Amino acid sequence: MKAMISTMALGILLAAAIPAAADDAAALYKSKCQMCHGADGKGSAAGQKMGVRDFHSPEVAKQSDADMAKITNEGKGKMPKFEGKLTDDQIKDLVKYIRSLK
């Protein structure tokens, strides 16, 4: 019985943490990415001048999550690297958030 209660409590805690991670990723995107990539992922005016890719484009859509995480971590072109500035979990959450943009 104790094991069942512990399992249920853990499940409730995990369920409560998922929306918090999504909120954190949205806040991170807004503070680190939105200025160039735009709120919708299609690129801000400044970002488009620098050549950022539209997150909805076929080229970006076919990239794996690992590819997107690597670009975020190491930077690419004019995009700065976030290695040491964001944790691996934050980058994974950002990639999930980017995939959810419509």
C-alpha positions as protocol buffer text, in pm:
chain_id: "A"
residue {
  index: 1
  type: MET
  ca { x: 0 y: 0 z: 0 }
}
residue {
  index: 2
  type: LYS
  ca { x: 285 y: 242 z: 86 }
}
residue {
  index: 3
  type: ALA
  ca { x: 449 y: 170 z: -249 }
}
residue {
  index: 4
  type: MET
  ca { x: 125 y: 251 z: -430 }
}
residue {
  index: 5
  type: ILE
  ca { x: 85 y: 581 z: -244 }
}
residue {
  index: 6
  type: SER
  ca { x: 448 y: 671 z: -313 }
}
residue {
  index: 7
  type: THR
  ca { x: 404 y: 592 z: -682 }
}
residue {
  index: 8
  type: MET
  ca { x: 89 y: 804 z: -699 }
}
residue {
  index: 9
  type: ALA
  ca { x: 261 y: 1094 z: -522 }
}
residue {
  index: 10
  type: LEU
  ca { x: 555 y: 1074 z: -762 }
}
residue {
  index: 11
  type: GLY
  ca { x: 317 y: 1075 z: -1058 }
}
residue {
  index: 12
  type: ILE
  ca { x: 141 y: 1385 z: -928 }
}
residue {
  index: 13
  type: LEU
  ca { x: 472 y: 1564 z: -878 }
}
residue {
  index: 14
  type: LEU
  ca { x: 590 y: 1475 z: -1228 }
}
residue {
  index: 15
  type: ALA
  ca { x: 261 y: 1588 z: -1382 }
}
residue {
  index: 16
  type: ALA
  ca { x: 290 y: 1920 z: -1201 }
}
residue {
  index: 17
  type: ALA
  ca { x: 650 y: 1965 z: -1322 }
}
residue {
  index: 18
  type: ILE
  ca { x: 571 y: 1923 z: -1693 }
}
residue {
  index: 19
  type: PRO
  ca { x: 378 y: 2251 z: -1732 }
}
residue {
  index: 20
  type: ALA
  ca { x: 649 y: 2429 z: -1532 }
}
residue {
  index: 21
  type: ALA
  ca { x: 913 y: 2304 z: -1777 }
}
residue {
  index: 22
  type: ALA
  ca { x: 703 y: 2429 z: -2069 }
}
residue {
  index: 23
  type: ASP
  ca { x: 665 y: 2769 z: -1899 }
}
residue {
  index: 24
  type: ASP
  ca { x: 1040 y: 2780 z: -1836 }
}
residue {
  index: 25
  type: ALA
  ca { x: 1111 y: 2696 z: -2200 }
}
residue {
  index: 26
  type: ALA
  ca { x: 873 y: 2969 z: -2318 }
}
residue {
  index: 27
  type: ALA
  ca { x: 1045 y: 3222 z: -2090 }
}
residue {
  index: 28
  type: LEU
  ca { x: 1387 y: 3106 z: -2208 }
}
residue {
  index: 29
  type: TYR
  ca { x: 1282 y: 3132 z: -2572 }
}
residue {
  index: 30
  type: LYS
  ca { x: 1149 y: 3482 z: -2513 }
}
residue {
  index: 31
  type: SER
  ca { x: 1469 y: 3597 z: -2342 }
}
residue {
  index: 32
  type: LYS
  ca { x: 1731 y: 3417 z: -2558 }
}
residue {
  index: 33
  type: CYS
  ca { x: 1578 y: 3343 z: -2899 }
}
residue {
  index: 34
  type: GLN
  ca { x: 1280 y: 3563 z: -2977 }
}
residue {
  index: 35
  type: MET
  ca { x: 1478 y: 3875 z: -3061 }
}
residue {
  index: 36
  type: CYS
  ca { x: 1613 y: 3704 z: -3374 }
}
residue {
  index: 37
  type: HIS
  ca { x: 1375 y: 3413 z: -3435 }
}
residue {
  index: 38
  type: GLY
  ca { x: 1053 y: 3602 z: -3360 }
}
residue {
  index: 39
  type: ALA
  ca { x: 764 y: 3507 z: -3135 }
}
residue {
  index: 40
  type: ASP
  ca { x: 629 y: 3264 z: -3393 }
}
residue {
  index: 41
  type: GLY
  ca { x: 964 y: 3118 z: -3503 }
}
residue {
  index: 42
  type: LYS
  ca { x: 948 y: 3274 z: -3848 }
}
residue {
  index: 43
  type: GLY
  ca { x: 1219 y: 3529 z: -3777 }
}
residue {
  index: 44
  type: SER
  ca { x: 1202 y: 3885 z: -3651 }
}
residue {
  index: 45
  type: ALA
  ca { x: 1280 y: 4168 z: -3894 }
}
residue {
  index: 46
  type: ALA
  ca { x: 1633 y: 4186 z: -3754 }
}
residue {
  index: 47
  type: GLY
  ca { x: 1670 y: 3808 z: -3761 }
}
residue {
  index: 48
  type: GLN
  ca { x: 1554 y: 3784 z: -4120 }
}
residue {
  index: 49
  type: LYS
  ca { x: 1819 y: 4041 z: -4220 }
}
residue {
  index: 50
  type: MET
  ca { x: 2080 y: 3814 z: -4056 }
}
residue {
  index: 51
  type: GLY
  ca { x: 1944 y: 3511 z: -4240 }
}
residue {
  index: 52
  type: VAL
  ca { x: 1782 y: 3314 z: -3958 }
}
residue {
  index: 53
  type: ARG
  ca { x: 1588 y: 3013 z: -4073 }
}
residue {
  index: 54
  type: ASP
  ca { x: 1213 y: 2993 z: -4030 }
}
residue {
  index: 55
  type: PHE
  ca { x: 1153 y: 2715 z: -3775 }
}
residue {
  index: 56
  type: HIS
  ca { x: 854 y: 2605 z: -3987 }
}
residue {
  index: 57
  type: SER
  ca { x: 1061 y: 2557 z: -4301 }
}
residue {
  index: 58
  type: PRO
  ca { x: 1113 y: 2207 z: -4442 }
}
residue {
  index: 59
  type: GLU
  ca { x: 1490 y: 2238 z: -4384 }
}
residue {
  index: 60
  type: VAL
  ca { x: 1445 y: 2297 z: -4012 }
}
residue {
  index: 61
  type: ALA
  ca { x: 1155 y: 2052 z: -3977 }
}
residue {
  index: 62
  type: LYS
  ca { x: 1371 y: 1767 z: -4109 }
}
residue {
  index: 63
  type: GLN
  ca { x: 1652 y: 1838 z: -3859 }
}
residue {
  index: 64
  type: SER
  ca { x: 1659 y: 1600 z: -3566 }
}
residue {
  index: 65
  type: ASP
  ca { x: 1622 y: 1727 z: -3212 }
}
residue {
  index: 66
  type: ALA
  ca { x: 1988 y: 1635 z: -3161 }
}
residue {
  index: 67
  type: ASP
  ca { x: 2086 y: 1851 z: -3461 }
}
residue {
  index: 68
  type: MET
  ca { x: 1890 y: 2146 z: -3326 }
}
residue {
  index: 69
  type: ALA
  ca { x: 2040 y: 2100 z: -2980 }
}
residue {
  index: 70
  type: LYS
  ca { x: 2390 y: 2089 z: -3129 }
}
residue {
  index: 71
  type: ILE
  ca { x: 2332 y: 2413 z: -3321 }
}
residue {
  index: 72
  type: THR
  ca { x: 2197 y: 2577 z: -3007 }
}
residue {
  index: 73
  type: ASN
  ca { x: 2492 y: 2453 z: -2804 }
}
residue {
  index: 74
  type: GLU
  ca { x: 2769 y: 2529 z: -3054 }
}
residue {
  index: 75
  type: GLY
  ca { x: 2615 y: 2818 z: -3249 }
}
residue {
  index: 76
  type: LYS
  ca { x: 2607 y: 2844 z: -3627 }
}
residue {
  index: 77
  type: GLY
  ca { x: 2677 y: 3132 z: -3859 }
}
residue {
  index: 78
  type: LYS
  ca { x: 2574 y: 3449 z: -3678 }
}
residue {
  index: 79
  type: MET
  ca { x: 2397 y: 3257 z: -3404 }
}
residue {
  index: 80
  type: PRO
  ca { x: 2595 y: 3263 z: -3081 }
}
residue {
  index: 81
  type: LYS
  ca { x: 2674 y: 2945 z: -2894 }
}
residue {
  index: 82
  type: PHE
  ca { x: 2490 y: 2878 z: -2571 }
}
residue {
  index: 83
  type: GLU
  ca { x: 2732 y: 2617 z: -2441 }
}
residue {
  index: 84
  type: GLY
  ca { x: 2796 y: 2696 z: -2074 }
}
residue {
  index: 85
  type: LYS
  ca { x: 2508 y: 2944 z: -2071 }
}
residue {
  index: 86
  type: LEU
  ca { x: 2224 y: 2690 z: -2089 }
}
residue {
  index: 87
  type: THR
  ca { x: 2209 y: 2339 z: -1948 }
}
residue {
  index: 88
  type: ASP
  ca { x: 2148 y: 2038 z: -2170 }
}
residue {
  index: 89
  type: ASP
  ca { x: 1798 y: 2007 z: -2019 }
}
residue {
  index: 90
  type: GLN
  ca { x: 1721 y: 2372 z: -2096 }
}
residue {
  index: 91
  type: ILE
  ca { x: 1831 y: 2320 z: -2456 }
}
residue {
  index: 92
  type: LYS
  ca { x: 1618 y: 2005 z: -2487 }
}
residue {
  index: 93
  type: ASP
  ca { x: 1319 y: 2197 z: -2349 }
}
residue {
  index: 94
  type: LEU
  ca { x: 1386 y: 2482 z: -2594 }
}
residue {
  index: 95
  type: VAL
  ca { x: 1391 y: 2239 z: -2887 }
}
residue {
  index: 96
  type: LYS
  ca { x: 1056 y: 2094 z: -2772 }
}
residue {
  index: 97
  type: TYR
  ca { x: 917 y: 2445 z: -2739 }
}
residue {
  index: 98
  type: ILE
  ca { x: 1042 y: 2543 z: -3086 }
}
residue {
  index: 99
  type: ARG
  ca { x: 876 y: 2234 z: -3233 }
}
residue {
  index: 100
  type: SER
  ca { x: 547 y: 2342 z: -3070 }
}
residue {
  index: 101
  type: LEU
  ca { x: 544 y: 2690 z: -3229 }
}
residue {
  index: 102
  type: LYS
  ca { x: 261 y: 2736 z: -3477 }
}
